[in-house]
């Protein structure tokens, strides 16, 4: 059975089209993969910054507690004293 030149050219065209789409898909997948890697790095950095911020907030809370205790101690010492003295 002889080969059909039209069918052969159609198969070649479809093959080229498939290869073009595959190359484009591979490029796009590479872009998405690199973007995902960048996002992972950003999230990792964000986690570190949140941990540092949590430590700073805790230290600030402890300092506020100490300051409030000092204020209460000072005010308690003033209770019952003449304000004009």
Secondary structure, 3 states (H helix, E strand, C coil): CCCCHHHHHHHHHHHHHHHHHHHHHHHHHHHHHHHHHHHHHHHHHHHHHHHHHHHHHHHHHHHHHHHHHHHHHHHHHHCCCCCCC
